[in-house]
Amino acid sequence: MGYEEFLKDYNDVLLPEEVQKILHIGKNTIYGFLADGTLKSVKIAGKYRIPKLYLYQFLYGDDESNQKRGK
């Protein structure tokens, strides 16, 4: 599955609650990932927003590292 097909039923920018649901993780875990930069995000008006591209990279790594691993 490529990025183009990744979570196609969701908007391009996700709320932390949506990512929490997608990953089946708790509120503290998602906010911990966001606060320490494990999951990249942007802040808009002081609130976290996660572009789908960042979630894709979090789950699958970036294209360069996938190519080095033969994926």
C-alpha positions in Angstrom: 0.0 0.0 0.0 1.4 3.4 -1.0 0.8 6.7 0.6 -1.9 7.6 -2.0 -4.1 4.8 -0.6 -3.3 5.4 3.1 -6.4 6.1 5.2 -8.2 7.5 2.2 -11.5 7.8 4.2 -9.8 10.4 6.4 -9.0 14.1 5.9 -5.4 15.0 5.0 -4.9 16.5 8.5 -5.9 14.4 11.5 -6.8 15.2 15.0 -5.0 13.5 17.9 -8.3 11.7 18.8 -8.5 10.3 15.2 -4.9 9.0 15.4 -5.6 7.6 18.8 -8.5 5.6 17.3 -6.6 4.5 14.2 -3.6 3.2 16.3 -5.8 1.9 19.2 -3.7 3.7 21.8 -4.6 5.8 24.8 -4.8 9.5 25.1 -1.6 9.8 27.3 0.3 7.7 24.7 -0.7 9.8 21.7 0.0 13.1 23.5 3.3 11.7 24.7 4.3 10.8 21.1 3.3 14.4 20.0 5.1 16.2 22.9 8.4 14.4 22.5 8.4 14.4 18.7 8.1 10.7 18.2 5.1 11.5 16.0 5.7 14.7 14.1 2.9 17.2 14.1 2.1 20.9 13.6 0.4 23.2 16.1 -2.4 25.4 14.9 -3.8 27.8 17.4 -2.1 25.8 20.1 -3.6 22.5 19.1 -1.9 19.5 17.6 -2.7 18.5 14.1 -1.1 15.5 12.4 -0.8 15.5 8.6 -1.5 12.0 7.2 2.0 12.0 5.7 3.5 12.3 9.2 1.5 9.4 10.4 2.5 7.3 7.4 6.2 8.1 8.1 5.7 7.2 11.7 4.3 3.8 10.8 6.3 2.9 7.7 9.4 5.1 7.9 10.5 7.6 5.2 10.9 6.5 1.5 14.6 6.7 1.7 15.0 4.2 4.6 12.4 1.9 3.1 14.4 1.8 -0.2 17.6 1.0 1.7 15.8 -1.9 3.4 14.4 -3.2 0.0 10.8 -2.4 0.7 
